[in-house]
Amino acid sequence: MTVLIAFATIEGQTEKIARFISWVAKNAGFNAKLINTDEMSSHVSLDDVVKVVLLAPVHERRHPESFEAFVASNRDALMKRKSLVLSVGLKAAFASGREEARDYLNEMLMRTGFEPDATALVSGAVKPENYGYFEGEILKHVVLLGQKIDPRDGAQEFTNWDELTSIVIDFLGGTGRANQL
Ligand SMILES: Cc1cc2nc3c(=O)[nH]c(=O)nc-3n(C[C@H](O)[C@H](O)[C@H](O)COP(=O)(O)O)c2cc1C
């Protein structure tokens, strides 16, 4: 049984999360097929795939174009499998930002027409070494507005690996805790 894990990433955190999910899936007895939507043609063979995990980061309120294009162009085949969509961002890391984080995810699902079986918000990371002046300002004054976190203080990871593990295990096992988070 194969799980497809399709991701996009800009600064690497979502790729790290995707690789972790692949490891969890393999430990749970699945084969894992990991693809980066930036590095593939639009159609992918899903012949041996029983479940799909789709994940992408939020940058300026949107998930990457390549990810949305992948989901939209493979929508019918993807929707024939059990699916989990994860949206990775920093608004998701704070109670005050989760409603907005949920909006990004819902808007992406509306644009792509994709209806997953489960969804979850996943906290991402601050990686100042990757930011130019513009990105640093957006992070500080928009994304992290109201939080006591300054990107100039260095890298910080907010991803909760234990919570992520239980979301993935529940999805692979079919108990569906993901939607409730
Ligand atoms: C320029 C920029 C804009 C961002 N915009 C948002 C945003 O609108 N909402 C949000 O929740 N997170 C935002 N983030 C945070 C990213 O989603 C977070 O850093 C995530 O871990 C990035 O994943 P990646 O490393 O896979 O690209 C932004 C980050 C940067 C650098």
Boltz pocket constraint, residues with backbone or C-beta under 6 A from the ligand:
constraints:
  - pocket:
      binder: B
      contacts: [[A, 8], [A, 9], [A, 10], [A, 11], [A, 12], [A, 13], [A, 14], [A, 15], [A, 57], [A, 58], [A, 59], [A, 60], [A, 61], [A, 62], [A, 88], [A, 89], [A, 90], [A, 91], [A, 92], [A, 101], [A, 123], [A, 124], [A, 125], [A, 126], [A, 127], [A, 131], [A, 134], [A, 135], [A, 136], [A, 138], [A, 139], [A, 143]]
      max_distance: 6.0
